[in-house]
Amino acid sequence: MRFNDTIVSFRVKENTIDQCMYLKVSGSKVMFLIMYVDDILLATNDLGFLHETKKFLSRNFEVKDMGDVSYVIGIEIFCNRS
């Protein structure tokens, strides 16, 4: 099964303009999945949503959690954990 088919089965929507970006919304929870080559950046406003997504990905794909990110393609990432 292709990545796109699998991720869409998790009720994630592919961006029609940029096919490397996906969005999942559940109430006030928002999750962005941004693909770059063979990496996926997950960005969310809810840690439970993050863990749920990581579990789904690890059940369906071989994944390696690289932990928190501080830079992506030369862009500094700010993480607010409040």
FIKOLZA-1660 file (N, C-alpha, C; in steps of 0.1 Angstrom, whole numbers, plus 5000, padded with zeros to 4 digits):
% residues 82
   i   px   py   pz ch aa at
   1 5008 4988 5000  A  M  N
   1 5000 5000 5000  A  M CA
   1 5009 5012 5000  A  M  C
   2 5006 5022 4992  A  R  N
   2 5013 5034 4991  A  R CA
   2 5012 5043 5003  A  R  C
   3 5021 5051 5006  A  F  N
   3 5021 5060 5018  A  F CA
   3 5008 5068 5018  A  F  C
   4 5005 5074 5006  A  N  N
   4 4993 5083 5006  A  N CA
   4 4981 5075 5009  A  N  C
   5 4979 5063 5004  A  D  N
   5 4967 5056 5007  A  D CA
   5 4966 5052 5022  A  D  C
   6 4977 5049 5028  A  T  N
   6 4978 5045 5042  A  T CA
   6 4975 5057 5051  A  T  C
   7 4981 5069 5048  A  I  N
   7 4979 5080 5056  A  I CA
   7 4965 5086 5055  A  I  C
   8 4959 5085 5043  A  V  N
   8 4945 5090 5041  A  V CA
   8 4936 5081 5049  A  V  C
   9 4939 5068 5051  A  S  N
   9 4931 5059 5059  A  S CA
   9 4930 5063 5073  A  S  C
  10 4940 5071 5078  A  F  N
  10 4941 5077 5091  A  F CA
  10 4933 5090 5092  A  F  C
  11 4925 5093 5082  A  R  N
  11 4917 5105 5081  A  R CA
  11 4926 5118 5081  A  R  C
  12 4937 5117 5074  A  V  N
  12 4946 5128 5071  A  V CA
  12 4944 5132 5057  A  V  C
  13 4943 5145 5055  A  K  N
  13 4940 5151 5041  A  K CA
  13 4952 5156 5035  A  K  C
  14 4954 5152 5022  A  E  N
  14 4965 5157 5014  A  E CA
  14 4962 5171 5009  A  E  C
  15 4972 5180 5010  A  N  N
  15 4971 5193 5005  A  N CA
  15 4971 5192 4989  A  N  C
  16 4961 5199 4983  A  T  N
  16 4959 5198 4969  A  T CA
  16 4969 5206 4961  A  T  C
  17 4975 5216 4968  A  I  N
  17 4986 5224 4961  A  I CA
  17 5000 5218 4963  A  I  C
  18 5003 5214 4975  A  D  N
  18 5016 5208 4978  A  D CA
  18 5014 5194 4983  A  D  C
  19 5017 5184 4975  A  Q  N
  19 5014 5170 4978  A  Q CA
  19 5024 5164 4988  A  Q  C
  20 5033 5172 4994  A  C  N
  20 5042 5168 5004  A  C CA
  20 5037 5172 5018  A  C  C
  21 5025 5178 5018  A  M  N
  21 5020 5183 5031  A  M CA
  21 5006 5177 5033  A  M  C
  22 5004 5173 5045  A  Y  N
  22 4991 5167 5049  A  Y CA
  22 4986 5173 5062  A  Y  C
  23 4973 5173 5064  A  L  N
  23 4967 5179 5075  A  L CA
  23 4956 5170 5082  A  L  C
  24 4956 5169 5095  A  K  N
  24 4946 5162 5102  A  K CA
  24 4940 5171 5113  A  K  C
  25 4927 5173 5113  A  V  N
  25 4920 5181 5123  A  V CA
  25 4910 5173 5130  A  V  C
  26 4910 5174 5143  A  S  N
  26 4900 5167 5151  A  S CA
  26 4896 5177 5162  A  S  C
  27 4884 5184 5160  A  G  N
  27 4880 5194 5170  A  G CA
  27 4890 5205 5170  A  G  C
  28 4896 5208 5181  A  S  N
  28 4906 5219 5182  A  S CA
  28 4920 5214 5180  A  S  C
  29 4922 5201 5178  A  K  N
  29 4935 5195 5176  A  K CA
  29 4939 5196 5161  A  K  C
  30 4951 5200 5158  A  V  N
  30 4956 5202 5144  A  V CA
  30 4970 5195 5143  A  V  C
  31 4971 5187 5133  A  M  N
  31 4984 5180 5130  A  M CA
  31 4988 5183 5116  A  M  C
  32 5000 5187 5114  A  F  N
  32 5006 5189 5100  A  F CA
  32 5017 5178 5099  A  F  C
  33 5016 5171 5088  A  L  N
  33 5027 5161 5084  A  L CA
  33 5033 5167 5071  A  L  C
  34 5046 5170 5072  A  I  N
  34 5053 5176 5061  A  I CA
  34 5064 5167 5057  A  I  C
  35 5064 5162 5045  A  M  N
  35 5074 5153 5040  A  M CA
  35 5085 5160 5033  A  M  C
  36 5097 5156 5035  A  Y  N
  36 5109 5161 5028  A  Y CA
  36 5118 5149 5025  A  Y  C
  37 5119 5146 5013  A  V  N
  37 5127 5134 5008  A  V CA
  37 5121 5122 5015  A  V  C
  38 5129 5116 5025  A  D  N
  38 5124 5104 5032  A  D CA
  38 5122 5107 5047  A  D  C
  39 5120 5120 5050  A  D  N
  39 5117 5124 5064  A  D CA
  39 5103 5130 5065  A  D  C
  40 5097 5129 5077  A  I  N
  40 5084 5135 5079  A  I CA
  40 5085 5144 5092  A  I  C
  41 5081 5156 5091  A  L  N
  41 5081 5165 5102  A  L CA
  41 5066 5166 5107  A  L  C
  42 5064 5163 5119  A  L  N
  42 5051 5164 5125  A  L CA
  42 5050 5176 5134  A  L  C
  43 5040 5184 5132  A  A  N
  43 5038 5196 5140  A  A CA
  43 5023 5196 5144  A  A  C
  44 5021 5198 5157  A  T  N
  44 5008 5198 5163  A  T CA
  44 5006 5207 5175  A  T  C
  45 4994 5209 5178  A  N  N
  45 4991 5217 5190  A  N CA
  45 4987 5208 5202  A  N  C
  46 4988 5195 5200  A  D  N
  46 4984 5186 5211  A  D CA
  46 4993 5174 5211  A  D  C
  47 5000 5172 5223  A  L  N
  47 5009 5161 5224  A  L CA
  47 5003 5147 5223  A  L  C
  48 4990 5145 5228  A  G  N
  48 4983 5133 5226  A  G CA
  48 4981 5129 5212  A  G  C
  49 4978 5139 5204  A  F  N
  49 4976 5138 5189  A  F CA
  49 4989 5134 5183  A  F  C
  50 5000 5139 5188  A  L  N
  50 5013 5136 5182  A  L CA
  50 5016 5121 5185  A  L  C
  51 5014 5117 5197  A  H  N
  51 5017 5103 5201  A  H CA
  51 5008 5093 5193  A  H  C
  52 4995 5097 5191  A  E  N
  52 4986 5088 5184  A  E CA
  52 4991 5087 5169  A  E  C
  53 4996 5098 5163  A  T  N
  53 5000 5098 5150  A  T CA
  53 5013 5089 5148  A  T  C
  54 5022 5091 5158  A  K  N
  54 5035 5083 5158  A  K CA
  54 5032 5068 5159  A  K  C
  55 5022 5064 5167  A  K  N
  55 5018 5050 5169  A  K CA
  55 5013 5045 5155  A  K  C
  56 5004 5053 5149  A  F  N
  56 4999 5049 5136  A  F CA
  56 5010 5047 5126  A  F  C
  57 5019 5056 5125  A  L  N
  57 5030 5055 5115  A  L CA
  57 5039 5043 5118  A  L  C
  58 5042 5041 5131  A  S  N
  58 5051 5030 5134  A  S CA
  58 5044 5016 5132  A  S  C
  59 5031 5015 5132  A  R  N
  59 5024 5003 5129  A  R CA
  59 5024 5000 5114  A  R  C
  60 5025 5010 5106  A  N  N
  60 5024 5009 5092  A  N CA
  60 5037 5010 5084  A  N  C
  61 5047 5016 5090  A  F  N
  61 5059 5018 5083  A  F CA
  61 5071 5016 5093  A  F  C
  62 5083 5014 5087  A  E  N
  62 5095 5013 5095  A  E CA
  62 5098 5028 5098  A  E  C
  63 5098 5032 5111  A  V  N
  63 5101 5046 5114  A  V CA
  63 5112 5047 5125  A  V  C
  64 5119 5058 5125  A  K  N
  64 5129 5061 5134  A  K CA
  64 5126 5075 5140  A  K  C
  65 5122 5076 5152  A  D  N
  65 5119 5089 5158  A  D CA
  65 5132 5097 5161  A  D  C
  66 5134 5108 5154  A  M  N
  66 5146 5116 5156  A  M CA
  66 5145 5126 5167  A  M  C
  67 5133 5126 5174  A  G  N
  67 5132 5135 5186  A  G CA
  67 5128 5149 5181  A  G  C
  68 5129 5158 5190  A  D  N
  68 5126 5172 5188  A  D CA
  68 5135 5178 5177  A  D  C
  69 5129 5187 5169  A  V  N
  69 5137 5193 5158  A  V CA
  69 5140 5207 5162  A  V  C
  70 5152 5212 5158  A  S  N
  70 5155 5226 5160  A  S CA
  70 5157 5233 5146  A  S  C
  71 5161 5226 5136  A  Y  N
  71 5162 5231 5123  A  Y CA
  71 5157 5222 5112  A  Y  C
  72 5151 5227 5102  A  V  N
  72 5146 5219 5091  A  V CA
  72 5149 5227 5078  A  V  C
  73 5157 5220 5069  A  I  N
  73 5162 5227 5057  A  I CA
  73 5167 5241 5059  A  I  C
  74 5174 5243 5070  A  G  N
  74 5180 5256 5073  A  G CA
  74 5171 5266 5080  A  G  C
  75 5159 5262 5083  A  I  N
  75 5149 5270 5090  A  I CA
  75 5149 5267 5105  A  I  C
  76 5151 5276 5113  A  E  N
  76 5150 5274 5128  A  E CA
  76 5135 5272 5132  A  E  C
  77 5133 5262 5140  A  I  N
  77 5120 5258 5145  A  I CA
  77 5119 5262 5159  A  I  C
  78 5108 5269 5163  A  F  N
  78 5105 5273 5176  A  F CA
  78 5095 5264 5182  A  F  C
  79 5098 5259 5194  A  C  N
  79 5089 5249 5200  A  C CA
  79 5084 5255 5213  A  C  C
  80 5071 5257 5214  A  N  N
  80 5064 5263 5226  A  N CA
  80 5057 5251 5233  A  N  C
  81 5062 5248 5245  A  R  N
  81 5056 5236 5252  A  R CA
  81 5048 5241 5264  A  R  C
  82 5041 5252 5263  A  S  N
  82 5033 5257 5274  A  S CA
  82 5019 5250 5274  A  S  C
% end
